Amino acid sequence: MPWIIRSTDTFIESFRKFKDNSKIVAELARKIKRLQADPLHVGGWLSGTLHGKKSTRIAKKYRLIFLPDEREHIVYLILIDPREHVYK
C-alpha cells in the first residue's frame, strides 16, 4: 500500500524559493515517488532538535526534511532548504 504524502505549511513556504528550479523540482518528484513506496528506507534519521524526523538529499546541496507516520501511513514533508540552513 503506497504511503500518503502531505505537505506542511512550512514545506510549502520553503519550496516557493525553488519552484522555478527545474532540477530541484524534478529530483523532488523522483524522491516523492520513493517516499510513497517506502519512506523508512529513504534518507537517515536525525537527532537533536530534529529527532524523530528524517532527511534526504535533493540536488546534492539541498535537504528535504520529512516525518513518516508509521501508524497512519502518511509522510509529512516538513522543509526543503540548503544543507547549511536546514540543521540550524
Backbone torsions as a table, in degrees:
resi	resn	phi	psi	omega
1	MET	NA	125.6	-179.6
2	PRO	-68.9	148.9	177.2
3	TRP	-78.9	151.0	176.3
4	ILE	-88.4	135.3	178.5
5	ILE	-104.4	127.7	177.2
6	ARG	-127.3	135.6	178.2
7	SER	-96.5	131.7	174.7
8	THR	-82.2	164.5	176.6
9	ASP	-59.1	-37.6	179.6
10	THR	-63.4	-42.2	178.3
11	PHE	-63.6	-46.8	-179.0
12	ILE	-57.8	-44.2	179.4
13	GLU	-63.9	-44.4	-178.8
14	SER	-69.9	-31.7	-179.1
15	PHE	-70.2	-25.3	-179.6
16	ARG	-55.2	-32.5	-179.6
17	LYS	-67.9	-23.0	-172.3
18	PHE	-113.6	-1.4	-172.6
19	LYS	-63.0	-21.0	178.5
20	ASP	-93.2	-2.6	178.9
21	ASN	-92.0	102.1	-173.6
22	SER	-62.7	-32.3	179.4
23	LYS	-65.3	-46.2	-179.9
24	ILE	-66.9	-42.4	-179.6
25	VAL	-62.4	-43.8	-179.9
26	ALA	-65.4	-44.0	-179.9
27	GLU	-68.1	-36.5	177.0
28	LEU	-63.9	-40.1	178.4
29	ALA	-62.3	-42.2	177.2
30	ARG	-64.2	-40.6	-178.9
31	LYS	-66.9	-37.9	178.8
32	ILE	-63.6	-37.3	176.0
33	LYS	-61.9	-40.5	176.7
34	ARG	-65.9	-38.9	178.7
35	LEU	-65.0	-36.8	178.0
36	GLN	-64.0	-34.7	-178.2
37	ALA	-77.2	-47.6	-176.3
38	ASP	-165.6	83.1	-176.5
39	PRO	-68.2	-18.0	-178.6
40	LEU	-73.3	-16.1	178.4
41	HIS	-113.3	24.4	175.3
42	VAL	-118.9	129.9	176.4
43	GLY	70.5	-165.3	-177.8
44	GLY	-131.0	155.1	178.6
45	TRP	-74.9	144.0	-177.8
46	LEU	-102.0	161.9	178.1
47	SER	-124.9	-174.6	179.0
48	GLY	67.7	-137.6	-177.1
49	THR	-67.8	-18.3	179.3
50	LEU	-102.2	15.3	-179.6
51	HIS	-52.4	135.5	179.5
52	GLY	94.6	-12.1	178.6
53	LYS	-104.4	167.7	178.4
54	LYS	-122.3	159.8	179.4
55	SER	-133.0	142.6	174.8
56	THR	-140.3	152.2	-176.2
57	ARG	-79.1	139.3	173.8
58	ILE	-128.9	123.3	177.0
59	ALA	49.6	47.0	175.1
60	LYS	64.8	-54.4	-173.0
61	LYS	-103.3	3.2	179.8
62	TYR	-111.1	156.8	178.6
63	ARG	-129.2	141.2	173.8
64	LEU	-107.0	122.6	176.3
65	ILE	-99.9	131.0	-178.8
66	PHE	-144.3	161.7	-178.4
67	LEU	-129.4	110.6	175.6
68	PRO	-83.7	128.8	176.1
69	ASP	-103.3	99.5	-174.5
70	GLU	-64.2	-33.5	-178.3
71	ARG	-67.4	-43.6	-176.5
72	GLU	-94.2	-9.5	-176.8
73	HIS	60.2	44.5	-179.8
74	ILE	-123.2	139.4	173.3
75	VAL	-110.9	120.8	177.9
76	TYR	-95.9	119.5	174.1
77	LEU	-81.7	123.4	-171.2
78	ILE	-104.5	-43.2	-172.8
79	LEU	-162.9	143.8	167.5
80	ILE	-130.7	128.4	-176.6
81	ASP	-163.7	166.4	174.2
82	PRO	-59.7	147.9	-176.4
83	ARG	-52.2	-42.4	-175.3
84	GLU	-67.3	-16.4	179.7
85	HIS	-101.3	-26.8	-172.8
86	VAL	-65.0	-42.9	-171.5
87	TYR	-89.7	8.7	-180.0
88	LYS	-87.1	NA	NA
